[in-house]
Amino acid sequence: MAHNPHAPQGPEGNPDPAGSTQMFRAFVDDGEPERRQAPQQSGPKAGLIVGVVAVVVILAVVAWLAFG
C-alpha cells in the first residue's frame, strides 16, 4: 500500500489538523448562547458626525473673523 501523507493518521502519526479545527469550532459554537443582534440605529453615530461638522464650521467662522 502506498504512503499517503494527506490521509488521516492514527494515534501513532500526526494529528489531523482539520479534525482539530472542527472540534474547536464545535466548542466555540456550543460555548456561547445564540444572540440576536438588535437592528443598529444611526442616532448616536449620526449625532457625533453632525457635532464634529458643527465644530469645524464654528472654528472656520472664528478663524475667518479673527484673520479677516
C-alpha positions in Angstrom: 0.0 0.0 0.0 1.3 3.4 -0.9 2.1 6.0 1.7 -0.4 8.9 1.6 0.7 11.9 3.7 -2.7 13.5 3.4 -4.6 10.6 4.9 -5.7 10.9 8.5 -3.2 9.3 10.9 -3.9 7.3 13.9 -2.5 8.0 17.4 1.0 7.0 16.2 1.0 9.5 13.4 0.5 13.2 13.1 -2.9 14.5 14.3 -5.4 15.6 11.6 -5.5 19.5 11.7 -8.9 19.5 10.1 -10.3 17.4 12.9 -8.8 19.8 15.5 -10.4 22.8 13.7 -13.8 21.1 13.6 -13.5 20.3 17.3 -12.5 23.9 18.1 -15.4 25.3 16.0 -17.9 23.0 17.7 -16.5 24.1 21.1 -16.8 27.8 20.2 -20.3 27.4 18.8 -21.6 25.4 21.7 -19.9 27.6 24.3 -21.9 30.7 23.8 -25.7 31.0 23.5 -27.3 32.4 20.4 -27.5 36.1 20.4 -29.7 38.1 18.1 -28.3 41.4 17.1 -30.6 44.4 17.6 -31.0 46.5 14.5 -28.5 49.2 14.6 -29.8 52.7 14.8 -27.8 55.6 13.4 -28.8 58.1 16.1 -25.6 58.3 18.2 -23.3 57.9 15.3 -25.1 60.5 13.1 -25.2 62.9 16.1 -21.5 62.6 16.5 -20.8 63.3 12.9 -23.1 66.3 12.9 -21.4 67.6 16.1 -17.9 67.3 14.5 -19.0 69.1 11.4 -20.6 71.9 13.5 -17.3 72.3 15.5 -15.3 72.5 12.3 -17.7 75.1 10.8 -17.6 77.2 14.0 -13.8 77.1 14.1 -13.7 78.1 10.5 -16.0 81.1 11.2 -14.0 82.2 14.2 -10.7 82.0 12.2 -12.3 83.9 9.3 -13.4 86.7 11.7 -10.1 86.8 13.5 -7.9 86.9 10.4 -10.3 88.8 8.1 
